[in-house]
Amino acid sequence: MAIVSITSTSVAVNPLKQSQAIGATLAFLGVKGMMPLLHGSQGCTALTKTVLVQHFRQTIPLSTTAMTEVATILGGEERVEQAILTLVKKSKPEIIGLCTTGLVETRGDDMKRFVKEIRQRHPELDYLPIVLVSTPDFKGTLQDGFASAVESIVREIPQKCSTQNPSPTQITILASSAFTPGDVREIKEIVASFGLVPIVVPDLSGVLDARIEDSSGVMVANGTTLEQLHSIASSAFTLVLGESMRGAAQILEKRFNIPYEMFSELTGLVAVDKFLQALADISGVSVPEKYQNQRRQLQYLMLENHFYFGCKRVALALEPDLFWLIVYFLQSLGVQIHAAVTTTRSPVLEKLPIPSITIGDLEDFEQLAVGSDLLITNSHAVALAQRLKIPLYRQGIPIFDRLDANHFTKVGYRGTMQLLFDIGNLFLKHG
C-alpha cells in the first residue's frame, strides 16, 4: 500500500499536470462531427489548442466564446449564445462540446441555465446535442477533464428506444486518457477478432486518419458517430479501461442496466491474458491463434531480456491511470520504482505496490529522481533529464519532440513487446 503525500509548495515552478479543459477537449476529439467550444477568454483556448497541436502535430478544431473584461463583468450568456449560433451557421456541427474554464467558473456562470434558456429562445437547435462539462483550470487535471467529458456524453446522448433490442455482440469500450490513438486502434482490432462489435467512447483512433479533405479542421472528422452513441443503450456489456472511467460505466449501468468489468491495465502478460479471457467469455469464441502466437513470443522475450531490467531504478511522473499501467509492467520485469510523482487524487494510488507517491510537479520529480537509471514522463522533462544526466522515456501528454507519439502502442501482447524493446534498449544503451 502506497503512502500518498501532497507537495507543500505554494506555487508550481515546473508544472506536471495539464488543465481539465485540455482533457475534455481531447475526449471530444474522439467524437465525429464534434465542435469543442470553450467558454472563456481567447487565451484559455489558445493554451489548450497549443498543447494538443504540439502533441498530435495536426489541426485541432476548437472554438471559444472569447470572453472580454466587459463580458466577464456583465455575464457570459450572450457570448455563449452567439458562439453556438455562429458555429451552427458556419460549421454545421453534429454535436457541440461546451467546456467551462477557470474564468467563468470563478465568476459563477450558471451554465445549465444558459443552455436551457438558449434552447427555449432557439427551438431550431432542438436537433443539436450540446454536451456541457465543468472543467475549471484551478482544480483537477487532464485525466479528470477527460473523464468528466465522457461522463457527460454517456449521461446526455444514449437513449433507450422501445423498439431497440439489446445486441448480444455489441459492447461499449470506455477508454481513459492513458490510451493513445494507437492503443485504441489495437484494442478495437483485438475485440473485433472475437466477433464482437466495439463502440469506443471516445474513439481517438480516428485522430490518426486525417486526410487532405479533412485538413481544414472545421470540426472532428473521425471518431465515434452520433448514431453509435445513441445505440450504446443496446450494448450487452461495457469494458472499462482505466479507473477514471468507472464513473461513466456506473452511469450506463444505472441508466440501462448494462454490466461492466474494469481493466486497469492492458499491458503485460497477466493483464492481457485477463482481457482476452474476458472477451472469450463474453463472445463464446476461443482466443484466436494469432494472439496465442503473440503470447508465446512475449513469454520468450520477457525470459530472454529480463536481466536488462532486474534491479534497475526508475522514476515516474504520470497521470494516475497511466502511472498504474506502467508501474505494473515494470515490476513484472523486476524493476524498482525509485521515485513516484503524479498529478491528482485517484482511488488507484493507495493500491499501488510501492512505498510512496507524491502529488506534485516536475520540480518535486527532479529532487526525488536523483540516482535513478531512467525517467518516464512527458516532454516537459527534457531539461531536467539533461541536468540529472539520466535518460528520459517519454510517456503522457504532451510529447512534442518525437514523431511517433500518436501511433505508439503499449496494449496487447504486441504493444507490450514494443514497450519492452523501447525501455530495454535505453537500459542497454546507458548501462
C-alpha positions in Angstrom: 0.0 0.0 0.0 1.5 3.3 -1.1 1.6 6.3 1.2 0.3 9.3 -0.7 1.6 12.8 0.1 0.9 16.2 -1.4 3.7 18.7 -2.0 3.7 21.6 0.4 4.9 24.2 -2.0 2.5 27.1 -2.7 3.5 27.5 -6.3 4.3 25.2 -9.2 7.6 26.2 -10.6 7.7 23.4 -13.2 4.2 22.1 -13.7 3.5 18.5 -14.5 -0.3 18.5 -14.9 -2.4 19.8 -17.7 -5.7 21.6 -17.3 -9.1 19.9 -17.2 -10.1 21.8 -20.4 -7.3 20.0 -22.3 -8.5 16.7 -21.1 -12.2 17.4 -22.0 -11.2 18.7 -25.5 -9.1 15.5 -26.0 -12.1 13.4 -25.2 -14.2 15.4 -27.7 -11.7 14.8 -30.4 -12.9 11.2 -30.4 -16.5 12.1 -31.4 -17.2 12.5 -35.1 -18.9 15.8 -36.1 -17.9 17.4 -32.8 -17.0 21.0 -32.3 -15.4 21.7 -28.9 -16.3 25.1 -27.5 -14.5 26.6 -24.6 -16.4 29.3 -22.6 -13.7 31.6 -21.5 -11.1 34.0 -22.8 -9.2 33.6 -26.0 -6.0 32.9 -24.0 -7.6 29.9 -22.3 -8.5 28.4 -25.7 -5.1 29.2 -27.2 -3.3 27.4 -24.4 -5.5 24.3 -24.8 -5.1 24.3 -28.6 -1.3 24.8 -28.4 -0.7 21.7 -26.2 -2.9 19.5 -28.4 -1.4 20.8 -31.7 2.1 20.2 -30.4 1.2 16.7 -29.3 -0.8 15.5 -32.3 1.0 17.6 -34.9 -2.4 18.1 -36.6 -5.0 20.8 -36.9 -7.3 20.8 -33.8 -10.9 22.0 -34.2 -11.6 24.3 -31.2 -13.8 27.4 -30.8 -14.2 29.9 -28.0 -16.7 32.3 -26.6 -13.9 34.9 -26.4 -14.9 36.5 -23.1 -13.6 40.1 -22.6 -13.4 42.2 -19.5 -16.8 43.7 -20.0 -18.4 40.4 -20.9 -16.9 38.8 -17.8 -18.4 41.5 -15.6 -21.9 41.6 -17.2 -22.2 37.8 -17.7 -21.4 35.4 -20.4 -24.8 34.1 -21.6 -24.9 36.3 -24.7 -21.4 35.2 -25.6 -22.3 31.5 -25.3 -25.5 32.1 -27.4 -23.6 34.0 -30.1 -20.9 31.3 -30.3 -23.4 28.4 -30.7 -25.4 30.2 -33.3 -22.3 31.1 -35.3 -20.9 27.6 -35.2 -24.3 26.2 -36.4 -24.4 28.6 -39.2 -20.8 28.3 -40.4 -19.5 24.9 -39.3 -22.8 22.9 -39.0 -21.5 20.5 -36.3 -23.4 17.4 -35.4 -22.7 17.9 -31.7 -21.2 20.7 -29.6 -19.0 20.0 -26.5 -19.3 23.1 -24.2 -16.5 23.3 -21.6 -16.1 25.9 -18.9 -12.8 27.5 -17.9 -11.4 29.0 -14.7 -12.5 32.5 -15.7 -16.2 31.7 -15.9 -16.2 29.2 -13.1 -14.7 31.8 -10.8 -17.4 34.3 -11.9 -20.1 31.6 -11.2 -21.9 31.5 -14.6 -24.9 29.2 -14.4 -24.1 27.1 -17.5 -27.1 24.7 -17.2 -29.5 27.7 -17.2 -27.6 29.3 -20.1 -28.1 26.2 -22.3 -31.7 25.7 -21.2 -32.7 29.3 -22.0 -30.8 29.4 -25.3 -32.8 26.3 -26.4 -36.0 28.0 -25.4 -35.2 31.0 -27.5 -34.0 28.9 -30.4 -36.2 25.8 -30.9 -34.3 25.2 -34.2 -31.5 23.9 -32.1 -33.5 21.0 -30.7 -31.8 18.6 -33.0 -28.3 19.6 -31.8 -26.8 17.8 -28.8 -24.9 20.2 -26.5 -22.7 18.3 -24.0 -21.8 20.6 -21.1 -18.7 19.8 -19.0 -17.4 21.7 -16.0 -13.6 22.0 -16.4 -12.1 24.7 -14.3 -8.4 25.2 -14.7 -7.8 25.8 -11.0 -8.6 22.3 -9.9 -8.3 18.8 -11.4 -6.1 17.7 -14.2 -6.2 16.3 -17.8 -7.4 12.9 -16.6 -10.2 14.5 -14.6 -11.4 16.6 -17.5 -11.3 13.7 -19.9 -13.3 11.5 -17.5 -15.9 14.3 -16.9 -16.4 14.8 -20.6 -17.0 11.0 -21.1 -19.4 11.0 -18.2 -21.4 13.9 -19.7 -21.5 12.2 -23.1 -22.9 8.9 -21.8 -25.3 10.8 -19.5 -26.7 13.0 -22.3 -26.5 11.2 -25.6 -27.5 7.5 -25.4 -31.3 6.9 -25.4 -33.2 3.7 -24.9 -36.0 3.2 -27.6 -38.9 0.8 -27.1 -38.2 -0.7 -30.5 -34.5 -1.1 -29.7 -33.4 -4.6 -28.8 -30.2 -5.4 -27.0 -27.4 -6.5 -29.3 -25.6 -9.6 -27.9 -22.4 -8.8 -29.9 -22.2 -5.1 -29.4 -20.0 -3.9 -26.5 -19.1 -0.4 -25.3 -15.5 0.3 -24.5 -14.7 3.3 -22.2 -11.0 4.1 -22.8 -9.3 6.6 -20.4 -6.8 9.3 -21.3 -4.0 6.8 -20.6 -4.5 5.2 -24.0 -3.1 6.7 -27.2 -4.8 6.6 -30.6 -2.6 3.7 -31.5 -3.7 1.9 -28.3 -7.4 2.4 -29.2 -6.8 1.0 -32.7 -5.1 -2.1 -31.3 -7.9 -2.6 -28.8 -10.6 -2.4 -31.5 -8.7 -4.9 -33.6 -8.5 -7.3 -30.7 -12.1 -7.0 -29.7 -13.3 -7.4 -33.3 -11.3 -10.6 -33.7 -13.7 -12.2 -31.2 -16.7 -11.4 -33.5 -17.8 -8.5 -31.2 -18.8 -5.1 -32.4 -16.9 -2.5 -30.3 -18.2 1.1 -29.8 -15.3 3.0 -28.2 -16.1 6.2 -26.3 -14.2 8.3 -27.2 -12.7 6.7 -30.3 -9.4 8.5 -30.6 -8.1 6.1 -33.3 -9.6 8.4 -35.9 -7.1 11.2 -34.9 -4.6 9.2 -37.0 -6.8 9.2 -40.1 -6.5 12.8 -41.2 -6.8 13.2 -44.9 -6.3 16.2 -47.2 -10.0 16.9 -47.4 -10.2 16.8 -43.6 -7.3 19.2 -43.0 -9.4 22.4 -42.7 -10.1 21.4 -39.1 -13.6 22.8 -39.2 -14.8 20.0 -36.8 -13.8 16.5 -35.8 -13.7 14.4 -39.0 -13.5 10.9 -37.4 -14.4 9.1 -34.2 -17.5 7.7 -32.5 -20.6 8.7 -34.5 -23.7 10.2 -33.0 -25.6 7.1 -34.2 -23.2 4.9 -32.3 -23.5 7.0 -29.2 -27.3 6.7 -29.4 -27.0 2.9 -29.8 -24.9 2.4 -26.6 -28.1 1.8 -24.7 -28.4 -1.5 -26.6 -24.8 -2.8 -25.8 -24.6 -6.1 -24.0 -21.6 -5.2 -21.9 -19.2 -2.4 -21.0 -15.4 -2.8 -20.9 -13.9 -0.1 -18.7 -10.2 0.7 -19.4 -8.8 2.8 -16.6 -10.1 3.6 -13.1 -11.1 7.1 -14.2 -13.7 5.7 -16.5 -15.6 3.9 -13.7 -17.9 6.8 -13.2 -19.1 6.7 -16.8 -19.6 2.9 -16.6 -21.7 3.3 -13.5 -23.9 5.9 -15.3 -24.5 3.3 -18.1 -25.2 0.6 -15.6 -27.7 2.8 -13.7 -29.5 4.1 -16.9 -29.6 1.0 -19.0 -28.7 -1.9 -16.6 -25.5 -2.7 -18.6 -22.9 -4.7 -16.6 -19.3 -3.7 -16.8 -15.8 -5.1 -16.0 -12.8 -3.0 -15.0 -9.4 -3.4 -16.6 -6.8 -1.0 -15.0 -4.1 -2.1 -17.5 -3.8 -3.9 -20.8 0.0 -4.1 -20.8 1.9 -7.1 -19.6 1.4 -10.9 -19.8 -1.1 -11.3 -17.0 -3.1 -8.2 -17.8 -3.6 -9.2 -21.5 -4.4 -12.7 -20.5 -7.3 -11.5 -18.3 -8.6 -9.2 -21.1 -8.6 -11.9 -23.7 -10.2 -14.4 -21.4 -13.0 -11.8 -20.7 -13.5 -11.3 -24.4 -13.7 -15.1 -24.8 -16.3 -15.4 -22.0 -18.4 -12.6 -23.5 -18.3 -13.8 -27.1 -18.1 -17.6 -26.6 -15.2 -17.6 -29.1 -11.8 -19.1 -28.3 -8.8 -16.9 -28.3 -7.6 -16.5 -31.9 -4.4 -18.4 -32.9 -2.5 -15.2 -33.7 -2.8 -14.0 -30.1 -1.7 -17.3 -28.8 1.4 -17.0 -31.0 2.0 -13.4 -29.8 1.7 -14.6 -26.2 4.5 -17.2 -26.8 6.7 -14.6 -28.4 6.2 -12.2 -25.4 6.9 -15.0 -22.9 10.2 -15.8 -24.7 11.2 -12.1 -24.9 10.5 -11.5 -21.2 12.5 -14.6 -20.3 15.5 -13.7 -22.6 15.7 -10.0 -21.7 14.7 -9.8 -18.0 18.3 -9.3 -16.9 18.4 -5.9 -18.6 15.6 -4.8 -16.3 16.3 -6.5 -13.0 17.0 -4.1 -10.1 17.0 -1.1 -12.4 15.7 2.1 -10.6 13.0 4.0 -12.5 11.4 7.4 -11.6 7.9 8.1 -13.0 5.8 11.3 -13.2 2.5 10.5 -14.9 -1.3 10.8 -14.6 -2.7 8.1 -12.2 -4.2 5.7 -14.8 -1.1 5.7 -16.9 1.1 5.5 -13.8 -0.7 2.4 -12.6 -0.3 0.7 -16.1 3.5 1.5 -16.4 4.3 0.5 -12.8 2.7 -2.9 -13.0 4.5 -3.6 -16.3 7.9 -2.5 -14.9 7.5 -4.5 -11.7 6.7 -7.7 -13.7 10.2 -7.4 -15.1 11.9 -6.8 -11.7 12.3 -3.0 -12.0 12.4 -1.0 -8.8 10.2 2.2 -8.6 12.8 4.7 -7.2 10.5 7.8 -7.3 6.8 8.4 -8.0 5.0 11.7 -8.8 1.5 12.1 -10.1 -0.9 14.9 -10.7 -4.2 14.3 -8.9 -6.0 12.1 -6.3 -7.2 8.7 -7.6 -8.5 5.6 -5.9 -5.7 3.6 -7.5 -2.9 5.5 -5.8 -3.2 3.8 -2.3 -3.4 0.4 -4.0 0.0 0.8 -5.8 2.6 -1.7 -4.7 5.2 1.0 -4.0 6.3 2.7 -0.7 5.2 6.2 -1.5 3.9 8.6 -4.2 3.8 12.4 -4.3 1.1 14.6 -5.8 3.3 17.3 -7.1 5.1 18.8 -10.1 8.3 18.3 -12.1 10.3 20.3 -9.5 9.4 17.7 -6.9 10.2 15.0 -9.5 13.7 16.4 -10.2 14.5 16.3 -6.5 13.2 12.8 -5.9 14.6 11.2 -9.1 18.3 11.7 -8.2 20.0 8.3 -8.5 17.5 6.8 -11.0 18.5 4.8 -14.0 15.6 6.0 -16.1 13.0 8.8 -16.1 9.5 8.2 -17.5 7.3 11.3 -18.0 6.3 13.8 -20.8 8.5 16.0 -23.0 8.5 18.9 -20.4 11.1 16.9 -18.5 13.8 17.1 -21.2 15.7 19.9 -19.5 15.7 18.2 -16.0 16.8 14.9 -17.6 19.7 16.7 -19.1 20.6 18.3 -15.7 20.4 14.9 -13.9 22.2 13.1 -16.8 19.5 10.4 -16.7 17.9 9.1 -19.9 14.2 10.0 -20.5 11.5 7.8 -21.8 8.5 9.9 -23.0 5.0 8.9 -21.9 1.9 11.0 -21.4 0.9 14.4 -22.8 2.4 16.4 -24.3 5.1 14.6 -26.4 6.3 17.2 -28.8 9.9 16.2 -29.6 9.1 12.7 -31.1 7.3 11.7 -34.2 5.5 8.5 -33.1 3.6 9.6 -30.1 0.1 9.1 -31.6 1.0 5.8 -33.3 2.7 4.3 -30.2 1.0 1.2 -28.9 1.6 -0.3 -25.5 -1.5 -2.6 -25.2 -2.0 -6.2 -26.0 0.9 -8.7 -26.4 2.2 -6.8 -29.4 2.2 -3.4 -27.6 3.8 -4.9 -24.5 6.6 -6.2 -26.7 7.1 -2.7 -28.2 7.3 -1.2 -24.7 9.7 -3.9 -23.6 12.0 -3.2 -26.5 11.9 0.6 -26.1 12.7 0.6 -22.4 15.1 -2.3 -22.7 17.1 -0.5 -25.4 17.5 2.5 -23.2 18.8 0.4 -20.4 21.1 -1.4 -22.8 22.5 1.9 -24.2 23.1 3.6 -20.9 24.2 0.6 -19.0 
